[in-house]
Amino acid sequence: MTATSGTAAEQEQTGAGPGPDRAEPAVFEVSDLEVSFPGGRGNADVTAVRGVSYEVRRGEILGIVGESGSGKSVSSLAAIGLLPDYARVSGSIRLHGEELLGLDDRTMAKKRGRAVSMVFQDPLSGLTPVYTVGDQVAEAVQVHNPQTSREAAQKRAVELLTLVGIPDAERRRRSFPHEFSGGMRQRVMIAIAIANDPDVIICDEPTTALDVTIQAQILEVLKTAQRETGAAIVMITHDLGVVAGLVDRVQVMYAGRLVETGAVDDVYYNTRMPYTMGLLGSVPRLDQDEKTPLIPIKGNPPSLTDMPPGCPFAPRCPIAVPECDAAEPPLERVGGAGHRAACIRAGEIEANAWTARDVYPVSEIERNPVSQVPRADRETVLRVDDLAKHHPLMRGALFKRRVGTVYAVDGLTFDVREGETLALVGESGCGKSSTLMEILSLDQPQQGTVEVLGKRSGRMSNRERMQVRGDVQVVFQDPMSSLDPRMRVFEIIAEPLHTHGYSKERVRSRVLELMELVGLDRSAVTRSPAEFSGGQRQRIGIARALALEPKLLVLDEPVSALDVSIQAGVINLLEELKARLGLSYLFVAHDLSVVRHIADRVAVMYLGKIVEIGDVQSIYRRPTHPYTKALLSAIPLPDPEKERRREHVVLQGDLPNPADPPSGCRFRTRCQKFAVLSEEDRSTCREREPELRHRVEGAADQAAACHYADTEASS
């Protein structure tokens, strides 16, 4: 497989290609691809893809990475002929040497699904809600094989669903998409994609919206699909960990064009483009013992209707020189065969052996003085004891009756001390957000107690509740939906100040002070949220949360919706604010690499219960619960060599129904350790619910709820 920005003839002259495999003809070739959209209302056209070229051979995987808006998805949609009619596409797209550009939709429809197929990002919108999943897989078979009978197509659908890991496929084929989880729906999409043994499979962010454990399952399914079909795969993603362990070659896109391309090891270990360095440096890593500041790429990608002169990355590049503005640099060979970069300073980077830390100098984050005080001696900011939240499961339209109970939160106990970050982690549906809602409501819980800053929920006067509301603030997952689009930034940040009776003069000075504190220009207070990027909107949300000088911030997946380069800046900001203001955080996340970077203590949740809790070093160095081990194993490392050597624990299936949890240990139905236990030990897991107890000698702060937890430190 090759991935370059020149024609096939140019590749032959420069020696690009994967060495011995170059003798095999390419299955799929894209040359000088350009895609533009009309601007409308007299505006200039938007050129979303600019001169992209690559080849991919049978059985090989090409990764395409870059920030949102870099042109990754547009190039893939153009390749398969799914762009709207008003899009203007030029260049060449060849499948087995046959030109696809210019073919009518009827002809392209015969090739889509048979010769080239696609796995989309959102499986729910990719599947028809009114047809069963079995019918949709069978339809993909029959469309390209009209002679196939309905019975044969349904039989093939069951085979495909079994292949991609759908349990009890014969029965589940009659289910509708809404009855499947996100991971199961994505498996169905892969089954449809491989139904006719295509030569090329294009995967557009197939794991973005999934939990890490489900992501690991989907990646295994894709590997299985490739082995079964021998197809070439184009993997589009922003997750550099996924790319490191999966692909053969990688290409990095920025502002619609390729800026670095080559074998995955060359691009990761011998990076020659500052943009690629920034992407790699911004990824939180599990394999680093010491917490170091991440590398954020400052600024935002350029507007495709108003490109800067010269190199489009120059306005954000820390080593840009005046010559960078003279002309856009070509993609030139910088190392081994096929390794190319579009940077006039690539030679200097190589000669000086510059790393991301050399190119992006990052100042160390100051340490919080409170962190030097023993945890037992610090004030308790939040205490939760035996907290439960059960939802009645009702049935009936006119006369409703209770038919069950959903155990959303079922007996949680933890505390957060001054200057500390406690992270709640686990898959979607484990009860993390329900826990936050119970804490933030300040009402009497169904069971147990919640004590915030020494005051017990449900027993406060109105005055005390108002005071606690100011001392406890929340930052939500989606900054766009949490900010009122009709209000200016000044009004958004000032609203809680007005509510708590601040004077006009104090409100104005405080808003400007907060803008500066979160790294935004003061003059931006007159703008609306829609005029900001995702990362900037999240900074506005943080500024609003800090307006009343709270003592506890509740952070509900605050960086999950952000590009990795933007995410790094927000994580660094949260660390700086914690040290500077002495804040405490209750941090909810599913990304354990982010948690490793920001948390002091970690509580792992599964089906409404905490299955392991302890300080971050203990949890990550010597996890004792099988579920914790599986979560950590599922996080990909942005290091090809390490990722290829790792042994992944891939959990089977999805979370059980919280309205009908398994007896005994709730994790046993998916537990990798349960499968190797003796029948006597399995009976213990089935019949007795494990208690949260300290397991590792010398780790006083680590406890796990497992009958057979590992009690020795991991190597």
C-alpha positions as CSV (number, residue, x, y, z in Angstrom):
1,M,0.0,0.0,0.0
2,T,1.2,3.5,-0.7
3,A,-0.2,6.8,0.3
4,T,1.3,9.8,-1.5
5,S,0.2,13.1,-3.1
6,G,1.6,12.4,-6.6
7,T,0.5,10.3,-9.5
8,A,1.5,6.6,-9.9
9,A,4.2,7.7,-12.3
10,E,5.6,10.1,-9.8
11,Q,5.6,7.4,-7.2
12,E,7.6,5.1,-9.5
13,Q,10.2,7.8,-10.0
14,T,10.6,8.6,-6.3
15,G,10.6,5.1,-5.1
16,A,7.4,5.4,-3.0
17,G,5.7,2.2,-2.1
18,P,5.8,-0.7,0.3
19,G,8.9,-2.3,-1.1
20,P,8.4,-6.0,-2.2
21,D,4.7,-5.6,-2.4
22,R,4.9,-2.9,-5.1
23,A,4.8,-5.7,-7.7
24,E,1.2,-6.4,-6.8
25,P,-1.2,-4.0,-8.5
26,A,-3.2,-1.6,-6.4
27,V,-6.9,-2.5,-5.8
28,F,-7.9,1.1,-5.2
29,E,-6.2,4.2,-6.5
30,V,-7.0,7.9,-5.8
31,S,-5.0,10.5,-7.7
32,D,-5.1,14.3,-7.4
33,L,-8.6,14.2,-5.8
34,E,-10.2,17.7,-5.4
35,V,-13.6,18.3,-4.0
36,S,-15.3,21.7,-3.7
37,F,-18.7,23.0,-2.8
38,P,-20.4,26.2,-3.9
39,G,-20.1,29.0,-1.3
40,G,-23.5,30.5,-2.1
41,R,-24.7,34.1,-1.8
42,G,-21.6,35.4,-3.6
43,N,-19.2,33.6,-1.3
44,A,-16.1,31.8,-2.6
45,D,-16.2,28.1,-3.2
46,V,-15.2,25.8,-0.4
47,T,-12.4,23.5,-1.5
48,A,-12.6,20.7,1.1
49,V,-10.1,18.3,-0.5
50,R,-7.0,19.5,-2.4
51,G,-4.9,17.1,-4.4
52,V,-5.1,14.0,-2.3
53,S,-3.6,10.8,-3.7
54,Y,-3.1,7.3,-2.4
55,E,-3.1,3.6,-3.3
56,V,-4.1,0.6,-1.3
57,R,-3.4,-3.0,-2.1
58,R,-5.3,-6.2,-1.2
59,G,-5.0,-7.2,2.5
60,E,-3.5,-3.8,3.5
61,I,-4.8,-1.1,5.8
62,L,-4.3,2.6,5.2
63,G,-5.1,5.0,8.1
64,I,-6.2,8.6,7.5
65,V,-6.0,10.9,10.5
66,G,-6.5,14.6,11.2
67,E,-8.7,17.1,13.0
68,S,-12.3,17.7,12.3
69,G,-12.7,19.6,9.0
70,S,-9.4,18.3,7.5
71,G,-11.2,16.6,4.6
72,K,-11.0,13.0,5.8
73,S,-14.7,12.0,5.5
74,V,-15.3,14.1,2.4
75,S,-12.5,12.3,0.5
76,S,-14.0,8.9,1.5
77,L,-17.5,9.9,0.4
78,A,-16.1,11.2,-2.9
79,A,-14.3,7.9,-3.4
80,I,-17.5,5.9,-3.1
81,G,-19.7,8.4,-4.9
82,L,-21.9,9.5,-2.1
83,L,-21.4,13.3,-2.2
84,P,-24.4,15.5,-3.1
85,D,-24.9,16.5,-6.8
86,Y,-23.7,20.0,-6.2
87,A,-20.3,18.9,-5.1
88,R,-17.6,19.3,-7.8
89,V,-15.2,16.4,-7.9
90,S,-12.1,16.2,-10.1
91,G,-9.0,13.9,-10.3
92,S,-9.1,10.2,-10.6
93,I,-10.6,7.3,-8.6
94,R,-9.8,3.9,-9.9
95,L,-11.0,0.5,-8.7
96,H,-9.0,-2.4,-10.3
97,G,-7.9,0.2,-12.9
98,E,-11.5,1.2,-13.8
99,E,-12.2,4.9,-13.5
100,L,-15.1,5.6,-11.1
101,L,-15.4,9.4,-11.5
102,G,-18.1,10.3,-14.0
103,L,-20.1,7.1,-13.6
104,D,-23.8,7.5,-13.2
105,D,-25.5,6.7,-9.9
106,R,-27.0,3.5,-11.2
107,T,-23.6,2.1,-12.3
108,M,-22.0,3.2,-9.0
109,A,-24.8,1.5,-7.0
110,K,-23.8,-1.8,-8.6
111,K,-20.3,-1.4,-7.3
112,R,-21.2,-0.1,-3.8
113,G,-21.5,-3.0,-1.5
114,R,-20.1,-5.5,-4.0
115,A,-16.6,-4.2,-4.9
116,V,-16.3,-1.3,-2.4
117,S,-18.3,-0.9,0.8
118,M,-18.4,1.5,3.7
119,V,-18.8,1.4,7.4
120,F,-20.3,4.7,8.7
121,Q,-19.6,6.5,11.9
122,D,-23.2,6.5,13.3
123,P,-24.7,3.0,12.9
124,L,-28.1,4.1,14.1
125,S,-28.6,6.5,11.3
126,G,-27.0,4.0,8.9
127,L,-29.6,1.4,9.6
128,T,-33.3,1.6,8.6
129,P,-35.3,1.6,11.9
130,V,-38.5,-0.1,10.5
131,Y,-36.7,-3.3,9.2
132,T,-35.1,-6.0,11.3
133,V,-31.3,-6.3,11.2
134,G,-31.6,-9.7,9.6
135,D,-33.7,-8.3,6.7
136,Q,-31.2,-5.5,6.2
137,V,-28.2,-7.8,6.0
138,A,-30.1,-10.2,3.7
139,E,-31.1,-7.2,1.5
140,A,-27.4,-6.4,1.0
141,V,-26.9,-10.0,-0.2
142,Q,-29.9,-10.0,-2.6
143,V,-29.3,-6.6,-4.1
144,H,-26.1,-7.8,-5.7
145,N,-27.2,-11.4,-6.1
146,P,-30.8,-11.3,-7.4
147,Q,-30.8,-15.1,-8.0
148,T,-30.4,-15.7,-4.3
149,S,-33.6,-16.9,-2.6
150,R,-35.0,-15.2,0.5
151,E,-34.2,-18.3,2.5
152,A,-30.6,-18.4,1.3
153,A,-30.2,-14.7,2.0
154,Q,-31.5,-15.1,5.5
155,K,-29.2,-18.0,6.1
156,R,-26.3,-16.0,4.8
157,A,-27.4,-13.1,7.1
158,V,-27.2,-15.4,10.2
159,E,-23.7,-16.6,9.1
160,L,-22.5,-12.9,8.8
161,L,-24.1,-11.9,12.1
162,T,-22.4,-14.8,13.8
163,L,-19.1,-13.9,12.1
164,V,-19.1,-10.4,13.5
165,G,-19.9,-11.6,17.0
166,I,-23.7,-11.2,17.4
167,P,-24.7,-13.8,20.1
168,D,-27.6,-16.1,19.2
169,A,-27.7,-14.7,15.7
170,E,-30.6,-16.9,14.6
171,R,-32.9,-15.3,17.2
172,R,-31.4,-11.7,17.2
173,R,-31.7,-11.3,13.4
174,R,-35.4,-10.7,14.0
175,S,-34.6,-7.7,16.3
176,F,-34.8,-4.0,15.2
177,P,-31.8,-1.6,15.3
178,H,-33.2,0.2,18.4
179,E,-33.1,-3.1,20.3
180,F,-29.3,-3.3,19.9
181,S,-26.6,-1.3,21.7
182,G,-24.3,1.0,19.8
183,G,-21.6,-1.7,19.5
184,M,-24.0,-4.3,18.3
185,R,-25.4,-1.9,15.7
186,Q,-21.9,-1.3,14.4
187,R,-21.3,-5.0,14.1
188,V,-24.4,-5.2,11.9
189,M,-23.0,-2.4,9.7
190,I,-19.8,-4.4,9.3
191,A,-21.8,-7.5,8.5
192,I,-23.6,-5.5,5.7
193,A,-20.3,-4.1,4.5
194,I,-18.7,-7.6,4.1
195,A,-21.8,-9.4,2.8
196,N,-20.5,-9.6,-0.8
197,D,-16.8,-10.0,-0.1
198,P,-15.8,-6.5,-1.3
199,D,-12.3,-5.7,-2.4
200,V,-12.2,-2.4,-0.5
201,I,-13.8,-1.4,2.8
202,I,-13.8,2.2,3.8
203,C,-14.3,2.8,7.6
204,D,-15.3,6.3,8.5
205,E,-14.7,6.8,12.3
206,P,-16.3,3.4,13.0
207,T,-15.4,3.5,16.8
208,T,-15.8,7.2,17.6
209,A,-19.1,7.0,19.6
210,L,-18.3,3.7,21.4
211,D,-16.9,2.8,24.8
212,V,-13.3,1.6,24.8
213,T,-14.3,-2.0,25.5
214,I,-16.8,-2.0,22.6
215,Q,-14.2,-0.2,20.4
216,A,-11.8,-3.1,21.1
217,Q,-14.5,-5.5,20.1
218,I,-15.2,-3.7,16.8
219,L,-11.5,-3.5,15.9
220,E,-11.3,-7.3,16.4
221,V,-14.3,-7.7,14.2
222,L,-12.7,-5.6,11.5
223,K,-9.6,-7.7,11.7
224,T,-11.8,-10.8,11.3
225,A,-13.6,-9.2,8.4
226,Q,-10.3,-8.5,6.6
227,R,-9.1,-12.1,7.1
228,E,-12.4,-13.5,5.8
229,T,-12.6,-11.2,2.7
230,G,-8.9,-10.2,2.1
231,A,-10.2,-6.7,1.5
232,A,-8.1,-3.6,1.5
233,I,-9.2,-1.3,4.3
234,V,-9.1,2.5,4.5
235,M,-9.5,3.5,8.2
236,I,-10.5,7.1,8.8
237,T,-10.1,8.1,12.5
238,H,-8.9,10.8,14.8
239,D,-7.6,8.2,17.4
240,L,-3.9,7.8,16.9
241,G,-3.8,4.8,19.2
242,V,-6.2,2.9,16.9
243,V,-4.0,3.8,13.9
244,A,-0.8,2.7,15.6
245,G,-1.9,-0.8,16.3
246,L,-4.0,-1.5,13.2
247,V,-2.7,0.1,10.0
248,D,0.3,-0.5,7.7
249,R,0.6,3.0,6.5
250,V,-0.8,6.3,7.6
251,Q,-1.5,9.7,6.0
252,V,-2.1,12.9,8.0
253,M,-4.5,15.5,6.5
254,Y,-4.7,19.2,7.3
255,A,-6.8,21.9,5.5
256,G,-7.9,19.4,2.8
257,R,-4.5,18.1,1.8
258,L,-1.9,15.5,2.9
259,V,0.9,17.0,5.1
260,E,2.7,13.7,6.1
261,T,2.4,10.2,4.8
262,G,4.4,6.9,5.1
263,A,4.7,3.6,6.9
264,V,3.1,3.8,10.3
265,D,6.5,3.3,12.1
266,D,8.2,6.1,10.1
267,V,5.4,8.6,10.8
268,Y,5.3,7.8,14.5
269,Y,9.0,7.4,15.3
270,N,10.5,9.8,12.7
271,T,7.9,12.5,12.5
272,R,8.9,15.4,10.1
273,M,5.8,17.6,10.2
274,P,5.1,19.8,13.2
275,Y,1.4,19.2,12.8
276,T,1.8,15.4,13.2
277,M,4.1,16.0,16.2
278,G,1.4,18.1,17.8
279,L,-1.2,15.4,17.2
280,L,1.0,12.7,18.8
281,G,2.0,14.9,21.7
282,S,-1.6,15.9,22.5
283,V,-2.6,12.2,23.2
284,P,-2.8,11.3,26.9
285,R,-0.8,8.0,27.3
286,L,-1.2,5.1,29.7
287,D,2.4,4.1,29.4
288,Q,3.8,7.2,31.0
289,D,4.4,7.0,34.8
290,E,5.0,10.7,35.3
291,K,2.2,13.2,34.7
292,T,3.5,15.7,32.2
293,P,1.6,18.5,30.4
294,L,0.0,17.5,27.1
295,I,0.9,19.3,23.9
296,P,-2.0,21.4,22.7
297,I,-2.0,22.8,19.1
298,K,-3.0,26.4,19.7
299,G,-5.4,28.1,17.4
300,N,-7.9,26.5,15.0
301,P,-7.7,25.1,11.5
302,P,-8.0,27.8,8.7
303,S,-11.2,28.6,7.0
304,L,-11.3,26.8,3.7
305,T,-12.8,29.9,2.1
306,D,-10.0,32.1,3.4
307,M,-6.8,30.2,3.4
308,P,-3.6,31.9,4.7
309,P,-0.8,32.5,2.2
310,G,1.9,29.8,2.1
311,C,1.7,26.8,4.5
312,P,-1.8,26.6,5.9
313,F,-0.4,25.3,9.2
314,A,2.0,28.3,9.6
315,P,-0.4,30.4,11.8
316,R,-0.4,27.6,14.4
317,C,3.1,26.2,13.9
318,P,5.6,27.0,16.8
319,I,8.6,26.8,14.4
320,A,7.2,28.8,11.5
321,V,9.6,31.2,9.8
322,P,8.8,34.0,7.3
323,E,9.6,31.7,4.4
324,C,6.6,29.5,5.4
325,D,4.3,32.3,4.1
326,A,5.9,32.4,0.7
327,A,4.3,29.3,-0.8
328,E,2.5,26.1,0.2
329,P,5.2,23.4,0.6
330,P,5.0,20.3,-1.6
331,L,4.8,16.8,-0.1
332,E,8.4,15.7,-0.5
333,R,10.4,12.6,0.4
334,V,12.0,13.0,3.9
335,G,13.2,9.6,4.8
336,G,12.6,6.0,3.9
337,A,10.7,4.9,0.9
338,G,7.2,6.4,0.9
339,H,7.8,8.7,3.9
340,R,6.9,12.3,2.8
341,A,6.1,15.5,4.6
342,A,5.0,19.0,3.5
343,C,7.3,21.2,5.6
344,I,10.3,23.3,4.5
345,R,11.9,22.7,7.9
346,A,11.7,18.9,7.7
347,G,15.4,18.6,7.1
348,E,16.2,20.7,10.2
349,I,13.8,18.5,12.3
350,E,15.7,15.4,11.1
351,A,19.2,16.9,11.5
352,N,18.5,18.1,15.0
353,A,16.4,15.0,16.0
354,W,13.7,17.3,17.3
355,T,10.9,15.7,19.2
356,A,7.4,17.1,20.0
357,R,8.7,18.5,23.2
358,D,11.4,20.4,21.3
359,V,9.0,21.8,18.8
360,Y,6.2,22.5,21.3
361,P,7.8,23.7,24.5
362,V,5.3,23.4,27.3
363,S,5.7,24.9,30.7
364,E,5.3,22.6,33.7
365,I,2.1,23.0,35.6
366,E,2.5,24.3,39.1
367,R,1.8,21.8,41.9
368,N,-1.2,22.4,44.2
369,P,0.2,23.1,47.7
370,V,-2.8,21.2,49.2
371,S,-1.6,18.0,47.4
372,Q,1.4,18.0,49.8
373,V,-0.9,17.5,52.8
374,P,-1.7,13.9,53.6
375,R,-5.2,13.0,52.3
376,A,-6.5,12.0,55.7
377,D,-5.7,15.5,57.0
378,R,-7.6,17.4,54.3
379,E,-11.2,18.7,54.5
380,T,-13.9,16.4,53.0
381,V,-15.6,18.3,50.2
382,L,-18.0,15.6,49.1
383,R,-19.0,12.4,51.0
384,V,-21.4,9.8,49.5
385,D,-22.4,6.8,51.6
386,D,-24.5,3.9,50.3
387,L,-26.2,6.0,47.6
388,A,-28.9,4.3,45.5
389,K,-31.2,5.4,42.7
390,H,-33.7,2.9,41.5
391,H,-36.2,3.6,38.7
392,P,-39.5,1.8,38.6
393,L,-40.1,-0.1,35.3
394,M,-43.8,0.5,34.4
395,R,-46.0,-1.1,31.8
396,G,-49.5,-0.3,30.5
397,A,-51.0,2.7,28.7
398,L,-54.2,3.4,30.8
399,F,-53.6,1.4,33.9
400,K,-49.8,1.4,34.6
401,R,-48.3,-1.4,36.7
402,R,-44.8,-1.8,38.0
403,V,-43.1,-4.8,36.4
404,G,-39.5,-4.3,37.5
405,T,-36.8,-2.0,38.7
406,V,-33.8,-0.4,37.0
407,Y,-30.9,-0.4,39.4
408,A,-29.1,2.7,38.0
409,V,-27.1,3.4,41.2
410,D,-26.9,0.7,43.8
411,G,-25.0,1.4,47.0
412,L,-22.1,3.7,46.2
413,T,-19.7,4.9,48.8
414,F,-16.8,7.3,48.2
415,D,-15.5,10.8,49.2
416,V,-13.6,13.7,47.6
417,R,-11.1,15.6,49.6
418,E,-9.9,19.2,49.2
419,G,-7.6,19.7,46.2
420,E,-8.3,16.2,44.9
421,T,-9.7,14.8,41.6
422,L,-11.8,11.6,41.9
423,A,-12.7,10.1,38.5
424,L,-15.8,7.9,38.0
425,V,-15.1,5.6,35.0
426,G,-16.9,2.8,33.3
427,E,-18.9,2.0,30.2
428,S,-22.1,3.8,29.1
429,G,-25.0,2.7,31.3
430,C,-22.9,1.9,34.4
431,G,-24.5,4.7,36.4
432,K,-21.9,7.5,36.2
433,S,-24.3,10.3,35.1
434,S,-27.1,9.1,37.4
435,T,-24.6,9.4,40.3
436,L,-23.9,13.0,39.3
437,M,-27.5,13.9,39.0
438,E,-28.2,12.5,42.5
439,I,-25.4,14.6,43.9
440,L,-26.2,17.8,42.1
441,S,-30.0,17.7,42.9
442,L,-29.2,18.3,46.7
443,D,-32.4,16.4,47.4
444,Q,-32.9,13.6,49.9
445,P,-31.7,10.4,48.0
446,Q,-33.8,7.3,47.9
447,Q,-31.2,5.5,50.0
448,G,-28.0,6.5,51.7
449,T,-26.6,10.0,52.3
450,V,-24.9,12.8,50.3
451,E,-22.9,15.4,52.2
452,V,-21.6,18.4,50.3
453,L,-19.2,20.8,52.1
454,G,-20.4,19.5,55.4
455,K,-24.1,19.9,54.6
456,R,-26.4,17.0,54.1
457,S,-28.6,16.8,51.0
458,G,-32.3,17.0,51.8
459,R,-31.8,18.7,55.2
460,M,-30.7,22.2,54.0
461,S,-32.6,25.4,54.4
462,N,-33.2,27.5,51.2
463,R,-30.3,29.8,52.2
464,E,-27.9,26.9,52.6
465,R,-29.0,25.3,49.3
466,M,-28.3,28.6,47.6
467,Q,-24.9,28.8,49.1
468,V,-24.0,25.2,48.2
469,R,-25.2,25.8,44.6
470,G,-22.5,28.5,44.4
471,D,-19.9,26.3,45.9
472,V,-20.6,23.3,43.6
473,Q,-20.7,23.9,39.8
474,V,-20.9,21.6,36.8
475,V,-19.2,21.5,33.3
476,F,-21.2,19.5,30.8
477,Q,-20.1,17.2,28.0
478,D,-21.4,19.1,25.0
479,P,-20.5,22.8,25.3
480,M,-22.7,23.8,22.4
481,S,-25.9,22.5,23.9
482,S,-25.1,23.8,27.4
483,L,-24.6,27.4,26.2
484,D,-27.6,29.5,25.2
485,P,-27.1,30.3,21.5
486,R,-29.1,33.5,21.9
487,M,-26.9,35.0,24.5
488,R,-23.5,36.7,24.2
489,V,-20.5,35.3,26.0
490,F,-20.6,38.2,28.5
491,E,-24.2,37.4,29.4
492,I,-23.6,33.6,29.7
493,I,-20.7,34.1,32.2
494,A,-22.4,36.9,34.1
495,E,-25.7,35.1,34.6
496,P,-24.8,33.3,37.8
497,L,-23.1,36.5,39.1
498,H,-26.4,38.4,38.6
499,T,-28.3,35.6,40.3
500,H,-26.2,35.8,43.4
501,G,-26.5,39.6,43.6
502,Y,-23.1,40.9,42.4
503,S,-22.9,44.6,41.5
504,K,-22.6,45.6,37.8
505,E,-19.1,46.8,38.3
506,R,-18.0,43.6,40.0
507,V,-19.8,41.5,37.3
508,R,-18.0,43.3,34.5
509,S,-14.5,43.0,36.1
510,R,-15.2,39.3,37.1
511,V,-16.3,38.3,33.6
512,L,-13.1,39.9,32.0
513,E,-11.0,38.3,34.7
514,L,-12.5,34.8,33.9
515,M,-12.0,35.2,30.2
516,E,-8.3,35.8,30.8
517,L,-8.2,32.9,33.3
518,V,-9.4,30.4,30.8
519,G,-7.2,31.6,28.0
520,L,-9.7,33.6,25.9
521,D,-9.4,37.1,24.5
522,R,-11.3,39.7,26.6
523,S,-12.8,41.3,23.5
524,A,-14.6,38.0,22.6
525,V,-17.2,38.6,25.3
526,T,-19.4,40.3,22.7
527,R,-19.6,37.3,20.4
528,S,-22.1,34.4,20.5
529,P,-21.2,30.7,21.2
530,A,-21.7,29.8,17.5
531,E,-18.7,31.9,16.6
532,F,-16.3,29.8,18.7
533,S,-14.7,26.4,18.2
534,G,-15.6,23.4,20.4
535,G,-12.6,23.8,22.6
536,Q,-13.3,27.5,23.0
537,R,-16.9,26.9,23.9
538,Q,-15.8,24.4,26.6
539,R,-13.5,27.1,28.0
540,I,-16.5,29.4,28.2
541,G,-18.4,26.7,30.0
542,I,-15.5,26.4,32.5
543,A,-15.4,30.2,32.9
544,R,-19.1,30.2,33.8
545,A,-18.6,27.4,36.3
546,L,-15.8,29.3,38.0
547,A,-17.7,32.6,38.2
548,L,-18.8,32.1,41.8
549,E,-15.4,30.8,43.0
550,P,-16.7,27.2,43.7
551,K,-14.9,24.7,45.8
552,L,-16.0,21.6,43.8
553,L,-16.4,21.2,40.1
554,V,-18.4,18.3,38.7
555,L,-17.1,17.5,35.2
556,D,-19.3,15.3,33.1
557,E,-17.2,14.0,30.1
558,P,-15.8,17.5,29.5
559,V,-13.4,16.6,26.7
560,S,-15.0,13.6,25.0
561,A,-16.6,15.7,22.2
562,L,-13.3,17.5,21.3
563,D,-10.6,16.8,18.9
564,V,-7.5,15.4,20.6
565,S,-5.4,18.5,19.8
566,I,-8.1,20.7,21.4
567,Q,-8.7,18.2,24.2
568,A,-5.1,18.6,25.4
569,G,-5.5,22.3,25.9
570,V,-8.6,21.9,28.0
571,I,-7.0,19.1,30.1
572,N,-4.0,21.3,30.8
573,L,-6.3,24.2,31.7
574,L,-8.2,22.1,34.2
575,E,-4.9,21.0,35.8
576,E,-3.7,24.6,36.0
577,L,-7.0,25.9,37.5
578,K,-7.0,23.1,40.1
579,A,-3.5,24.0,41.3
580,R,-4.0,27.8,41.1
581,L,-7.5,27.9,42.7
582,G,-7.3,24.9,45.0
583,L,-10.3,23.2,43.4
584,S,-11.6,19.7,43.9
585,Y,-13.0,17.8,40.9
586,L,-15.5,14.9,40.5
587,F,-14.6,13.9,37.0
588,V,-16.7,11.5,34.9
589,A,-15.1,9.9,31.9
590,H,-14.9,6.7,29.9
591,D,-11.4,7.4,28.5
592,L,-9.0,6.0,31.0
593,S,-6.0,7.6,29.3
594,V,-7.5,11.0,30.1
595,V,-8.3,9.9,33.6
596,R,-4.7,8.7,34.1
597,H,-3.5,12.2,33.3
598,I,-5.9,14.2,35.4
599,A,-7.1,12.1,38.4
600,D,-5.7,11.5,41.8
601,R,-8.1,8.6,42.6
602,V,-10.2,6.4,40.4
603,A,-13.5,4.6,41.1
604,V,-14.4,2.0,38.4
605,M,-18.2,1.4,38.1
606,Y,-20.1,-1.5,36.6
607,L,-23.9,-1.8,36.6
608,G,-24.5,0.8,39.3
609,K,-21.8,-0.4,41.7
610,I,-18.1,0.4,42.3
611,V,-16.0,-2.6,41.5
612,E,-12.6,-1.1,42.2
613,I,-11.4,2.1,43.8
614,G,-8.0,3.5,44.8
615,D,-5.3,6.0,44.0
616,V,-4.5,6.4,40.3
617,Q,-1.0,4.9,40.6
618,S,-2.2,1.7,42.3
619,I,-5.2,1.3,39.9
620,Y,-3.1,1.7,36.8
621,R,0.1,-0.2,37.9
622,R,-1.6,-3.1,39.6
623,P,-5.3,-3.4,38.8
624,T,-6.9,-6.3,40.7
625,H,-10.4,-6.5,39.3
626,P,-10.9,-8.3,35.9
627,Y,-13.1,-5.4,34.7
628,T,-10.5,-2.8,35.4
629,K,-7.9,-4.9,33.6
630,A,-10.2,-5.1,30.6
631,L,-10.8,-1.4,30.5
632,L,-7.1,-0.6,30.7
633,S,-6.3,-3.2,28.1
634,A,-8.8,-1.7,25.7
635,I,-7.1,1.8,25.6
636,P,-4.9,1.9,22.5
637,L,-1.4,3.3,22.8
638,P,-0.1,5.8,20.2
639,D,3.0,3.7,19.8
640,P,3.0,1.1,17.0
641,E,5.7,-1.2,18.5
642,K,4.1,-1.3,22.0
643,E,0.6,-1.6,20.6
644,R,1.6,-4.6,18.5
645,R,3.2,-6.4,21.5
646,R,0.3,-5.8,23.9
647,E,-2.2,-8.6,24.8
648,H,-5.7,-7.2,24.7
649,V,-8.5,-8.4,26.9
650,V,-11.6,-8.2,24.7
651,L,-14.8,-8.4,26.7
652,Q,-17.6,-10.4,25.1
653,G,-21.0,-8.9,24.7
654,D,-22.5,-5.7,26.1
655,L,-23.6,-4.6,29.6
656,P,-26.5,-6.8,31.0
657,N,-29.9,-5.2,31.4
658,P,-29.7,-3.0,34.6
659,A,-33.4,-4.0,35.2
660,D,-32.3,-7.7,35.5
661,P,-28.7,-7.8,36.7
662,P,-27.0,-11.2,37.0
663,S,-27.1,-12.9,40.4
664,G,-24.0,-12.9,42.5
665,C,-21.2,-11.0,40.8
666,R,-22.7,-8.7,38.2
667,F,-19.6,-8.9,36.0
668,R,-19.4,-12.7,35.8
669,T,-21.3,-13.0,32.5
670,R,-18.5,-11.1,30.7
671,C,-15.6,-11.9,33.1
672,Q,-12.5,-13.3,31.5
673,K,-11.4,-14.9,34.8
674,F,-14.8,-16.5,35.4
675,A,-14.2,-18.6,32.2
676,V,-11.1,-20.3,33.7
677,L,-12.4,-20.9,37.2
678,S,-13.4,-24.3,38.6
679,E,-17.1,-25.2,38.8
680,E,-16.9,-24.7,42.6
681,D,-15.4,-21.2,42.3
682,R,-18.0,-20.3,39.6
683,S,-20.8,-21.2,42.0
684,T,-19.4,-18.7,44.5
685,C,-19.5,-16.0,41.7
686,R,-23.1,-17.0,40.8
687,E,-24.4,-17.1,44.3
688,R,-22.6,-14.5,46.4
689,E,-22.2,-10.8,45.6
690,P,-18.6,-9.7,46.3
691,E,-17.9,-7.0,48.8
692,L,-15.6,-4.0,48.1
693,R,-12.5,-5.0,50.2
694,H,-8.8,-4.1,50.3
695,R,-6.9,-6.7,48.3
696,V,-3.3,-5.7,47.8
697,E,-1.0,-5.7,50.8
698,G,0.6,-2.2,51.3
699,A,-2.1,-0.5,49.1
700,A,-4.3,0.9,51.8
701,D,-6.3,3.0,49.4
702,Q,-7.1,0.3,46.9
703,A,-10.2,-2.0,47.2
704,A,-11.9,-4.3,44.7
705,A,-15.2,-6.2,44.7
706,C,-14.1,-9.6,43.3
707,H,-14.0,-13.0,45.0
708,Y,-10.8,-13.9,43.1
709,A,-9.1,-10.5,42.6
710,D,-5.4,-10.6,41.9
711,T,-3.6,-9.7,45.1
712,E,-0.1,-9.4,43.6
713,A,1.3,-6.3,41.9
714,S,1.2,-6.5,38.1
715,S,4.5,-6.6,36.3
